[in-house]
Amino acid sequence: MSDIITIGSATIDTFIECDDANIVSVNTKKCRNEFMAYPYGAKVEVDGFKTAIGGGGVNAASNFANLGFSTSAIFKVGKDFLGNTISEILKDKNIDMSNIIVSDNEQSGFSIILVSFEGNRTVLAHRGTNGTIKENEINYDAVKNAKWLYIAPLNGESGKVLDHLSQFAEENNVNVAINPGSSSLKRGMKYFEKILATAEVVVMNKEEASLVTGIVVRTDTKDEKFSDAPIHVDVKAMLAKLKSMHAKIAIITDGKNGVYAFDGKTYYKCPEFPAKVVSTLGAGDALSSTFVGSLEYTNWDIGKSLMMASVNAASVVSKFGAQEGFLSFKEIEEKLAQTPEFKLETFEA
């Protein structure tokens, strides 16, 4: 029996640093987009590279194990070099590997992460086996015997297991936390109603929340209700809409602006914990999984859990690799004690 069982992707990630990358902004009347660009047809020298394991399911499982929870993971790999490497590295992380799925004829997932001089990144991802998880490959007995089921982003055909999996957990009194991926969210609000109704915790970034709720965050700063409100009125509307689907706690991350939560009675606003950003990859996985673990650690203190999650996410972005910056609860508490100016705000609904 595990405290927490995760399901999601597992990859080999190769990080490539190149200070010659150009950040190109393209503006239209309605929006602004930024692109990472290299000279076409040129040979570009890289300043450094590093390889590590990653993927939302593996990142979350590694974090839970590091926080001291009995952890099992469900992910799918191929019988290839990448899959063998992922399994071998995870053997040292105190994760129960008995529920992984191994495919005889599919290639494991991998990603190439292009890191800019600003610390942000563009990811070239090959989903491989991560996009082919089927219901009959999942060990439902292991899910049934866990206290929490943490669902990381599932892409491709794997997204089809979400409905039945979350419902099974609900029927067997297993707490559900879900951090859905963009490809699944494109199916819209109606598709997620059943899934979110089973969730104790749902975590999305602002763009994902806009996608699933249909609410666009307006930027007309001439209006005081946009510029002066502690939480943007459209973000509050997204939180309320996600909460109305019966998720106990709805969370929206907003990059440098921090993270917001709503439990039906109180809105929470937690700033970004200060850190020197090296790579933002894995920040969302660290924040959402640390929040879930912190709920257990603090006996469901939402505000304290948000602060602890922000600290661990900041530690992750200060390192290369999605798992290298993980802190223990003791280390998180120490950082909070050393930073008394880091404070949470709350607002009654």
C-alpha positions in Angstrom: 0.0 0.0 0.0 1.3 3.4 -0.9 0.6 6.9 0.5 0.6 8.2 -3.0 0.5 6.7 -6.5 1.2 8.8 -9.5 0.3 8.3 -13.2 1.8 10.3 -16.0 4.8 10.5 -18.4 8.4 9.4 -18.1 11.1 10.8 -20.4 14.8 11.3 -20.9 15.3 15.1 -21.1 18.3 16.7 -22.8 18.9 20.3 -21.8 20.8 22.5 -24.3 22.1 25.9 -23.3 22.8 28.4 -26.1 23.3 32.0 -25.4 23.1 32.7 -29.1 19.4 32.0 -29.2 17.3 35.0 -30.3 14.0 35.8 -28.5 11.8 37.2 -31.3 8.5 39.0 -30.4 5.7 39.0 -32.9 2.9 41.5 -32.2 -0.6 41.5 -33.7 -3.6 43.7 -32.9 -4.9 41.1 -30.5 -1.9 39.3 -29.0 1.9 39.1 -28.7 3.9 35.9 -29.2 7.5 35.2 -28.5 9.7 32.7 -30.3 13.1 31.2 -29.7 15.1 31.6 -33.0 18.4 30.4 -34.5 20.0 31.4 -37.8 18.5 29.2 -40.5 21.0 26.8 -42.1 23.8 27.7 -39.6 25.8 25.5 -37.3 25.2 26.9 -33.8 27.6 26.3 -31.0 26.1 25.3 -27.7 27.3 26.5 -24.3 26.5 23.3 -22.4 24.1 20.4 -22.2 22.9 17.9 -19.6 20.7 14.8 -19.6 18.3 13.8 -16.9 15.0 11.9 -16.4 11.8 13.8 -16.4 8.1 13.7 -17.3 5.2 14.8 -15.1 4.5 11.4 -13.6 8.1 10.7 -12.8 8.8 14.2 -11.5 5.9 14.1 -9.1 6.7 10.6 -7.9 10.3 11.6 -7.3 9.2 14.6 -5.3 6.7 12.7 -3.2 9.4 10.1 -2.4 11.9 12.9 -1.5 9.3 14.4 0.8 9.1 11.1 2.7 5.9 9.6 1.3 5.6 5.9 0.4 5.2 6.3 -3.4 4.4 4.2 -6.4 4.4 5.2 -10.0 2.4 4.2 -13.1 4.1 5.1 -16.4 4.9 3.4 -19.7 8.3 2.8 -21.3 9.6 0.7 -24.1 12.2 -2.1 -24.0 14.9 0.3 -25.3 17.9 2.2 -24.0 15.7 5.2 -22.9 13.3 3.0 -21.0 16.0 1.0 -19.3 17.8 4.1 -18.3 14.6 5.6 -16.8 14.0 2.5 -14.8 17.6 2.1 -13.6 17.8 5.7 -12.3 14.5 5.5 -10.5 15.6 2.4 -8.5 17.6 4.8 -6.3 14.7 7.1 -5.5 12.6 4.9 -3.2 9.8 4.6 -5.7 7.8 1.4 -6.0 8.4 0.3 -9.6 6.1 -2.7 -9.7 3.3 -0.8 -11.5 5.3 0.5 -14.5 4.1 -0.7 -17.9 6.7 -2.0 -20.4 6.0 -2.2 -24.1 7.8 -4.7 -26.4 7.4 -2.7 -29.6 7.2 1.0 -28.8 9.8 3.7 -28.2 10.1 5.5 -24.9 9.5 9.2 -24.6 12.2 11.8 -24.8 12.5 15.6 -24.9 15.1 18.1 -26.1 14.9 21.3 -24.0 16.3 24.5 -25.6 17.2 26.9 -22.8 17.4 30.6 -23.5 19.7 33.2 -21.7 16.5 34.3 -19.9 16.1 30.9 -18.3 12.9 30.1 -20.2 12.7 27.1 -22.5 11.2 25.6 -25.6 10.6 21.8 -25.5 10.8 19.5 -28.4 8.9 16.4 -27.2 8.5 12.9 -28.6 5.6 11.3 -26.6 6.3 7.7 -27.5 4.9 5.3 -25.0 3.6 8.2 -22.8 0.8 8.6 -25.3 -0.3 5.0 -25.4 -1.4 4.0 -21.9 -4.5 1.8 -21.9 -7.0 1.0 -19.2 -6.2 -2.7 -19.2 -2.5 -1.9 -18.5 -3.2 -0.1 -15.2 -3.0 -1.9 -11.9 -6.2 -0.8 -10.4 -5.6 -2.7 -7.2 -2.6 -0.5 -6.5 -4.8 2.6 -7.1 -7.4 1.3 -4.8 -5.0 0.8 -1.9 -3.4 4.2 -2.1 -4.4 7.2 -0.1 -3.9 9.7 -3.0 -3.9 9.3 -6.7 -1.9 12.1 -8.4 -2.7 12.4 -12.1 0.0 14.2 -14.1 -0.6 15.4 -17.7 -1.6 12.5 -19.9 -1.4 13.0 -23.7 -2.6 11.3 -26.8 -4.5 8.0 -26.3 -3.5 8.0 -22.6 -5.9 10.8 -21.9 -8.8 8.4 -22.5 -8.1 6.6 -19.2 -8.8 9.7 -17.2 -12.5 9.4 -16.9 -12.6 5.8 -15.7 -9.5 6.2 -13.5 -10.7 9.2 -11.6 -14.1 7.7 -11.1 -12.6 4.4 -9.8 -10.6 6.4 -7.3 -13.7 8.3 -6.2 -15.6 5.1 -5.7 -12.8 3.6 -3.6 -12.3 6.7 -1.4 -8.9 7.6 -2.9 -8.1 11.3 -2.9 -7.5 12.6 -6.4 -5.2 15.4 -7.4 -5.1 16.3 -11.1 -2.7 18.5 -13.1 -4.2 17.9 -16.6 -2.2 18.5 -19.8 -3.2 21.0 -22.6 -4.0 18.3 -25.1 -6.7 16.9 -22.8 -8.0 20.3 -21.8 -8.7 21.1 -25.5 -11.6 18.7 -25.2 -13.3 21.4 -23.1 -15.3 21.9 -19.9 -18.0 19.3 -20.6 -15.3 16.5 -20.9 -13.8 17.5 -17.6 -16.9 17.9 -15.5 -16.9 14.3 -14.3 -13.2 14.2 -13.8 -13.0 17.5 -11.8 -16.0 16.4 -9.7 -13.9 13.6 -8.3 -10.9 15.8 -7.5 -9.8 17.1 -4.1 -7.2 19.2 -5.9 -7.0 20.5 -9.5 -4.0 22.5 -10.6 -3.7 24.4 -14.0 -1.7 27.3 -15.2 -3.6 30.4 -16.3 -3.5 29.5 -20.0 -4.9 26.0 -19.3 -7.6 27.4 -17.0 -8.6 29.8 -19.8 -8.8 27.0 -22.3 -11.0 24.8 -20.2 -13.3 27.5 -18.7 -13.6 29.6 -21.8 -12.8 32.7 -19.8 -10.2 35.1 -21.3 -8.1 37.2 -18.9 -8.6 40.8 -20.1 -5.7 43.3 -20.1 -7.5 46.6 -20.2 -5.5 48.4 -17.5 -7.6 51.6 -17.9 -10.3 50.0 -15.9 -9.6 50.0 -12.1 -11.2 46.7 -11.5 -8.5 45.1 -13.7 -5.5 47.1 -12.5 -6.2 47.5 -8.8 -7.8 44.2 -7.8 -5.4 41.9 -5.7 -6.6 39.0 -7.9 -7.6 39.7 -11.4 -11.4 39.5 -11.8 -11.1 37.0 -14.6 -8.7 34.8 -12.7 -11.2 34.8 -9.8 -14.0 33.9 -12.3 -11.9 30.9 -13.6 -11.2 29.7 -10.0 -14.9 29.9 -9.2 -15.9 28.0 -12.3 -13.4 25.3 -11.7 -14.5 25.1 -8.0 -18.2 24.9 -9.2 -17.4 21.5 -10.7 -17.0 20.2 -7.1 -13.2 20.1 -7.0 -12.5 20.8 -3.3 -9.5 23.1 -4.1 -8.9 24.9 -7.4 -5.4 26.2 -8.1 -4.2 28.4 -10.9 -0.5 29.2 -11.4 0.5 32.4 -13.1 4.3 32.4 -13.6 6.1 35.4 -12.0 2.8 36.6 -10.6 2.6 33.6 -8.2 -0.2 31.1 -7.6 -3.9 31.5 -6.7 -6.3 29.1 -5.0 -10.0 28.9 -4.1 -11.7 26.5 -1.7 -15.3 27.9 -2.1 -14.9 30.3 0.9 -11.5 31.9 0.6 -9.3 33.1 -2.2 -5.6 32.7 -1.7 -2.8 34.6 -3.4 0.8 33.4 -2.9 3.7 35.3 -4.5 6.5 33.6 -6.4 9.3 32.6 -3.9 12.5 34.5 -4.9 15.0 32.4 -6.9 17.6 32.8 -9.7 16.0 31.1 -12.6 18.1 28.6 -14.5 15.4 26.5 -16.1 11.6 26.6 -15.6 11.1 23.0 -16.7 9.5 21.0 -13.9 8.3 24.0 -11.9 4.7 23.2 -12.3 5.2 19.5 -11.4 7.1 20.5 -8.3 4.5 23.1 -7.2 1.5 20.9 -7.7 3.0 17.7 -6.1 4.5 19.7 -3.2 1.1 21.3 -2.6 -0.6 17.9 -2.3 2.1 16.5 -0.1 2.0 19.6 2.1 -1.8 19.2 2.6 -1.0 15.9 4.3 2.0 17.4 6.2 0.0 20.4 7.5 -3.3 18.7 8.0 -5.0 20.6 5.1 -3.6 24.1 5.8 -4.2 25.5 2.3 -2.2 28.7 2.8 0.8 27.1 4.3 0.7 24.4 1.6 0.8 27.0 -1.1 3.8 28.7 0.5 5.7 25.4 0.8 4.9 24.5 -2.8 6.2 27.9 -4.0 9.5 27.4 -2.1 10.1 23.9 -3.6 9.2 25.1 -7.1 11.7 28.0 -6.7 14.4 25.6 -5.7 13.7 23.4 -8.8 13.9 26.4 -11.3 17.3 27.3 -9.8 18.8 24.0 -11.1 19.0 22.2 -14.4 16.8 19.2 -14.5 13.2 18.9 -13.3 14.2 17.0 -10.1 17.5 18.3 -8.9 16.2 21.1 -6.7 13.8 19.0 -4.6 13.8 20.0 -0.9 12.6 18.0 2.1 9.9 19.4 4.4 12.5 20.4 6.9 14.5 22.3 4.3 11.3 24.1 3.1 10.4 25.1 6.6 14.0 26.5 7.1 13.7 28.6 3.9 10.3 30.0 5.1 11.8 30.8 8.5 14.7 32.6 6.8 12.4 34.6 4.6 9.8 36.3 6.9 8.9 38.9 4.2 7.5 36.1 2.0 3.8 36.3 2.9 0.4 34.9 1.7 -2.7 37.0 1.2 -6.3 35.8 1.6 -9.6 37.3 0.5 -13.1 36.1 1.5 -15.4 35.2 -1.3 
